[in-house]
């Protein structure tokens, strides 16, 4: 089963979910497609089990993180570890925590995040909302970073900063009376670093959590 999931992950890494077919996987494994049905019932189960196989490595990395005296710092380190994994493999975002009956590693990772909130003075609802918010910031931002680039950029020699610069220039030409916020932040948008933007969003979330916990 491990070899099946490893090869399925390789196909997903190379070309995304559309490339993962039983026929393509069987060719990788050197057998017939029918043999894969010994392990999974359908493509949905294959996607869930492959996701959980990969999340198992993320969980292992999270478990190696040193514990600190500050649960907020520990949450930040765990969130960054998950974020890096999803940015490296954008397909993960669509399937992470999709079916925890199958995805035991994903559920354990969710539990690891949640256990940090048990160290804070929060209600059960606040803990649930806190972990949901952290996972949302991580997965949502990673999805945005993994989004397919417009054909205009793919077909040109322009790099990301040049592409953003075009939009920034059009924003600068907007009426500042109608778009005062856009004019205020356009220099920040122009050439911004996506990872820095993610870290800022994560820190805003964690700062709110710290204030809520009164610590």
C-alpha positions, 0 to 999 in steps of 0.5 A, spaced: 500 500 500 505 504 501 508 504 494 501 505 491 500 511 495 507 514 494 506 513 486 499 516 487 503 522 490 508 523 485 503 523 480 499 529 483 505 532 484 507 532 477 500 534 474 495 535 479 488 531 481 486 530 473 493 526 472 491 521 477 487 515 474 488 508 475 491 506 469 496 512 470 498 509 477 498 502 474 503 504 469 507 507 474 507 500 478 508 496 473 501 492 473 494 492 471 489 497 474 484 492 477 490 490 482 489 497 485 482 496 487 485 491 492 487 497 496 482 502 494 474 502 492 475 508 488 478 515 486 476 519 492 478 514 497 485 514 493 485 521 493 484 521 501 489 516 502 494 519 498 493 525 502 493 522 509 500 518 506 503 525 505 500 529 511 503 523 515 510 526 513 507 533 515 505 530 522 512 527 523 515 534 522 510 537 527 512 532 532 519 533 532 518 541 533 521 543 540 515 544 545 516 551 548 513 555 554 508 559 549 502 555 546 501 561 541 509 560 539 508 552 538 501 554 534 505 558 529 511 553 528 506 548 527 502 552 522 508 554 518 510 547 517 503 545 514 503 551 510 510 550 507 507 543 505 501 545 502 505 550 498 510 545 496 504 540 494 498 545 492 493 539 491 493 537 498 489 543 500 483 541 496 483 534 500 486 536 507 481 534 512 476 532 507 474 525 510 477 524 517 474 517 517 480 515 512 485 521 514 487 519 521 494 523 520 490 529 518 485 528 524 492 527 529 495 533 526 488 537 527 488 534 534 496 536 535 493 544 534 488 543 538 492 541 544 495 547 544 489 551 545 488 546 551 494 550 555 490 557 554 484 559 558 478 558 553 471 555 552 470 549 548 467 554 542 473 558 542 478 553 542 474 550 536 474 557 532 481 558 534 483 552 530 478 553 525 481 560 524 488 557 524 487 552 519 483 556 514 489 562 514 494 556 512 490 552 507 486 558 504 493 562 503 496 556 500 491 555 495 491 562 493 499 561 492 498 555 488 493 558 484 494 557 476 497 563 473 494 567 468 495 565 461 498 572 460 503 571 465 505 563 463 505 565 455 510 571 456 517 573 459 514 577 465 516 575 472 511 575 478 513 582 480 512 585 473 505 582 472 503 585 479 507 591 477 502 592 471 496 592 476 499 596 481 500 602 475 492 601 473 491 602 481 495 608 481 491 611 476 484 610 479 481 616 482 483 616 489 477 619 492 473 613 489 479 608 491 482 611 497 484 604 500 487 602 494 491 608 493 494 607 501 496 600 500 498 600 492 506 601 494 505 595 499 501 591 494 507 592 488 512 587 489 509 584 495 512 577 498 506 572 499 510 568 504 510 575 508 503 576 507 501 569 510 505 570 516 502 577 517 495 574 517 497 568 521 500 573 526 494 577 526 490 571 528 494 568 533 494 575 536 487 575 537 487 568 540 492 571 545 488 577 547 482 572 547 485 568 552 488 573 556 495 571 556 
